[in-house]
Each structure stands twice: as structure tokens, then as C-alpha cells.
Amino acid sequence: MNNKYEKTLKGITSLSFIGWALFVVLTKEEIVSAIEYFLPLSLKQSKGTFFFLFIGLFFLLGVLVFVVKKWKDFSSFVLRIILAFTFLLAAIPKIIDPAGFALDISHYDIFPKIIINVMAITVPWVEMLVAISILFYVFDKGGILLVNLMLFAFLVLLGQALVRGLDIDCGCFGHSGAREAVSKAFLRDLFFVSWSILLYLFTKNGDKKV
């Protein structure tokens, strides 16, 4: 990569982490509910602490992109972890409760019932396989491409719901306690799409394991 392109990519990567930290602050209620849902019972009272650690972590990541010498390898590794665990956390509640996920899909009022049932069964398992693929470098480039395609599809689905003014929970993490409005889910998905594109660019330019 030429020097100007590399600096631009570094800046975008760093700002995306810091921007996400700010976004988390603005969506505190939803993020805290998500953290609480996935924490074991013994740690639920500490959800506020985990929330602030979550914010601090992303600010730190934004700074480290500029500090770490092999910032491309570092950034690629971090993006893999973020996207893989996001897809895992999204898949698990849907696999456990496909009927609830089917109900969430039906709220978008765009898919026929037979398609909804098929999606409710298959999408969570695809999310799980994608997470394993990018986390463990299995069918690496294919997994990253599928991540990009799925995130773009989610973005379109959320976008049309937003344009139509549907007042529904996004169902991104299944029919769970991690509730989130479509408008905030759309903005969040923009971050994930940008990260999936960055991961693709890093891999395309010779990504290595860290």
C-alpha cells in the first residue's frame, strides 16, 4: 500500500474505534441491557462497571492503532475478534429460541411466512459458522466475504424498516433481553459494515495472524 493510502486507512480505523465508544455512550440503555443479558447471574450487579470498561477499551484501541508498529496486523486481529464475537452473541439466542426469532423477523412485515420460518432456522447457524470462520481463519476470505454480504443485507433490512417508520425491536440478538430500536441498530450496523470492509481490505493486502 502506498503511504497516503496507508495513513488514510489507519486514520479511518482509529476513528472508527473512538466513534464506536462515543456511540456506545449515546446508546447506554441498549448496551447495558445487552451486557446484562449475556452476563452470568453473579455478575449482573456489575453491569455498569462492564459498560465503562467497554467504552474505555474502544478508546484504547483507537489510540493503539496509531501506537502499535504492526498496526495493520493488530487492527485485523481486533476486527476479527469484534465481528466474530458479535456474530456469536447474535447467533446463540436465535438458535436457542428460533420461534422468538421468527416473531422478530415477522415484525419487519416484508417476508412471507414460509420464508420467515426458513430464515429463523438457517440464519443463526450461518452466523455461527461465519463467526468460527473468521475467528479461526477457516476458509478465511470466504468467511470475510460472507460477513460483508450479511452485514450489507442487515443494513438494507434495517434501512427499509427505518424509512417505513416501523416501531419495532430489531431482533438482531434474537428474542432476548438485549432490545434495540431499529434506528439505533441501523447506526450500529454502519459501524459493523465499515469494520467488515476494513477487515476485507487488510486481508486482501496480506493479512497475517498476530
C-alpha positions, -999 to +999 in steps of 0.1 A: +000+000+000+012+035-007+020+058+022-011+082+017-035+053+014-020+036+044-023+067+066-059+072+054-067+036+063-050+040+097-070+071+104-103+056+095-096+025+116-086+046+146-116+070+143-140+041+139-130+026+173-132+060+190-165+068+172-179+035+184-170+044+220-190+076+216-219+058+200-220+033+230-223+063+253-253+076+233-270+041+234-262+033+270-296+018+278-295-007+250-258-016+255-263-021+293-293-044+287-272-064+262-244-067+287-268-077+315-284-104+293-251-121+285-235-118+320-238-147+344-262-140+374-233-135+398-220-105+377-253-088+367-249-062+395-216-052+379-231-044+345-223-006+350-186-014+355-185-036+324-202-008+304-175+018+313-147-008+307-163-014+273-161+023+264-125+026+277-114-004+257-125+011+224-109+044+232-077+025+240-080+005+207-083+038+188-051+051+203-032+018+199-038+017+161-015+048+160+010+035+185+015-002+175+042-007+149+024-035+131-009-017+133-024-035+102-019-069+118-032-055+151-063-039+136-071-070+116-069-092+147-091-069+167-117-066+140-118-104+137-124-107+174-151-080+174-170-093+144-167-130+154-180-125+189-207-102+177-220-128+153-216-155+181-236-134+205-262-127+178-265-164+169-268-181+203-302-166+214-317-172+180-305-209+180-320-214+214-353-197+205-360-199+168-397-193+173-389-160+190-366-150+163-392-159+137-416-135+155-389-107+154-385-113+116-423-111+110-423-076+126-404-063+095-436-071+075-416-079+043-411-117+042-437-144+035-444-168+064-427-198+048-395-177+043-396-164+078-396-200+092-367-210+070-347-178+079-353-184+116-338-218+114-309-212+090-297-176+096-284-182+132-264-212+121-249-193+092-239-165+117-223-191+139-203-206+110-192-172+099-180-163+133-160-196+135-146-190+101-131-155+107-121-163+143-101-194+135-090-185+099-111-213+084-120-206+047-107-172+057-115-150+027-148-167+020-159-161+056-149-124+055-168-120+022-199-137+037-196-114+067-197-084+044-227-097+024-247-105+056-240-071+072-250-053+040-282-074+039-289-065+075-282-028+068-307-029+039-333-046+060-329-022+089-329+008+064-362-001+048-377-006+083-364+029+093-378+045+061-412+029+067-412+041+103-417+007+118-417+010+156-402-025+164-372-040+181-346-050+156-343-086+167-306-086+160-298-106+191-329-127+188-360-126+210-338-118+241-334-092+267-310-073+245-336-050+230-327-023+205-347+002+183-343+000+145-328+035+143-300+027+167-295-007+152-291+009+118-264+032+131-247+004+149-247-017+117-230+011+098-200+006+122-200-032+116-202-027+079-172-003+080-153-028+101-161-057+078-149-037+048-117-028+067-111-064+076-115-073+039-090-047+029-065-058+055-069-095+044-067-085+007-034-068+014-017-097+030-033-102+065-013-123+089-021-139+122-009-119+152 
